[in-house]
Amino acid sequence: MGTGGNFKDKLKLVEDPITKHVHVDAKGPAYGDVVEMCIWIIQKQRAGDAAATQITTFPGRGGVEMDKEKLPDGTTQKTWQLRALQASTNPLMPGFATAMAIALFREDGKEQAQFWSQAVELVMPPPAPEHGPQTSSTDADDD
């Protein structure tokens, strides 16, 4: 069984359009299926700590999503994704933070608990493309 765990080095911040709370789309490699998972993202700020958290068993919260990601060598790797919801009064901001998780993975009928913690960079996702007039490549500046 693999070691499980680890976060992607860069995690996307997502602002809820209604509450304005800032959440984190946490993602990382999975070496089996996630049975249970709890994550925390914390960030030191001058006004106090900012934090977001998620647990797969908490009623009313979304669960973990499993996917596969294509690696540069052409192979695929199973990944997990879980949205950590803002827990603190202070919102998380782009910059460095600490991400921690504990999870129970299942692979080939065997279960293994894993704990990990690492430094990550929180980033805003790129802006959505505008649906304005289309320009052809001949109209765009090549400079």
C-alpha positions in Angstrom: 0.0 0.0 0.0 1.3 3.5 -0.8 1.9 6.1 1.7 -1.0 8.3 0.8 -1.2 12.0 1.6 0.4 15.2 0.6 -1.2 18.3 -0.8 -0.5 20.0 -4.1 2.0 22.8 -3.6 -0.5 25.4 -4.7 -4.1 25.3 -3.5 -6.9 27.5 -4.9 -8.8 30.0 -2.8 -12.5 30.3 -3.7 -14.8 33.1 -2.4 -18.4 32.1 -1.7 -20.5 34.7 -3.7 -23.2 34.8 -1.0 -21.4 34.7 2.3 -18.1 36.1 1.0 -16.3 33.5 3.1 -13.0 32.3 1.6 -12.7 28.5 1.1 -9.8 26.4 -0.1 -10.0 23.7 -2.7 -7.5 21.3 -1.3 -6.2 18.5 -3.5 -3.5 15.9 -3.5 -2.5 12.4 -4.6 -4.4 9.4 -3.2 -2.8 5.9 -3.0 -6.1 4.2 -2.6 -9.7 5.2 -1.9 -10.4 7.8 0.8 -12.5 6.2 3.5 -12.5 9.3 5.9 -10.5 12.5 5.8 -10.1 15.7 7.9 -8.1 18.7 6.6 -7.1 22.0 8.2 -5.5 25.0 6.4 -4.1 27.6 8.7 -2.4 30.9 8.0 -0.6 33.3 10.3 -1.8 36.9 9.9 -1.2 40.1 11.9 -4.9 40.3 13.0 -4.8 36.6 14.2 -4.9 33.2 12.5 -7.0 32.4 9.6 -8.3 28.8 9.1 -10.4 26.6 7.0 -11.4 23.0 7.7 -13.4 20.1 6.4 -14.2 16.6 7.5 -15.8 14.0 5.3 -18.2 12.8 8.0 -19.6 16.1 9.3 -23.3 16.3 8.5 -24.3 18.8 5.8 -20.8 19.3 4.3 -19.6 18.0 1.0 -17.6 14.9 0.7 -14.3 14.1 -0.8 -14.1 13.8 -4.6 -11.9 11.3 -6.3 -10.4 11.8 -9.7 -7.4 10.9 -11.9 -4.7 13.3 -13.0 -2.5 12.8 -16.0 1.2 13.1 -15.0 4.0 14.4 -17.3 5.3 10.9 -18.0 1.8 10.0 -19.5 0.7 7.8 -16.6 -2.3 8.7 -14.4 -2.5 9.1 -10.7 -5.5 8.9 -8.4 -6.2 12.2 -6.6 -8.5 13.4 -3.9 -10.2 16.9 -3.6 -12.0 18.4 -0.6 -13.2 21.9 -0.1 -12.1 23.4 3.3 -14.6 25.9 4.5 -13.6 29.1 6.3 -13.7 28.5 10.0 -12.1 31.7 11.4 -13.3 35.3 11.4 -10.2 36.3 9.3 -10.4 35.0 5.7 -7.5 33.2 4.2 -5.5 35.3 1.7 -3.1 34.5 -1.2 0.2 33.6 0.3 1.8 30.8 2.3 0.0 28.6 4.8 0.2 25.3 6.5 -2.0 22.4 5.4 -2.6 19.4 7.6 -4.6 16.2 7.1 -5.4 12.9 8.6 -7.1 10.3 6.4 -8.0 6.6 6.3 -7.2 5.1 2.8 -8.3 1.8 1.5 -6.4 -0.1 -1.2 -6.9 -3.8 -2.2 -9.0 -4.4 0.9 -6.4 -3.0 3.3 -6.9 0.2 5.3 -4.1 2.5 6.4 -4.3 5.8 8.4 -2.0 8.6 7.3 -1.2 12.0 8.8 0.7 14.7 7.0 1.5 18.4 7.2 3.2 20.7 4.7 3.7 24.3 3.6 1.5 25.3 0.7 0.8 28.4 -1.3 -2.7 29.7 -1.5 -3.6 31.2 -4.8 -6.6 32.9 -6.5 -7.8 31.0 -9.5 -7.3 32.8 -12.9 -10.3 35.0 -13.8 -12.9 33.5 -16.0 -12.7 34.4 -19.6 -15.0 37.2 -20.7 -17.6 36.4 -23.4 -16.9 39.5 -25.4 -16.2 39.8 -29.1 -13.9 37.1 -30.4 -10.6 38.2 -32.1 -8.7 36.0 -34.5 -5.0 35.4 -34.1 -4.4 37.9 -36.9 -6.1 40.6 -34.9 -4.0 40.1 -31.8 -0.8 41.8 -31.1 2.2 39.5 -31.5 4.6 41.7 -29.4 
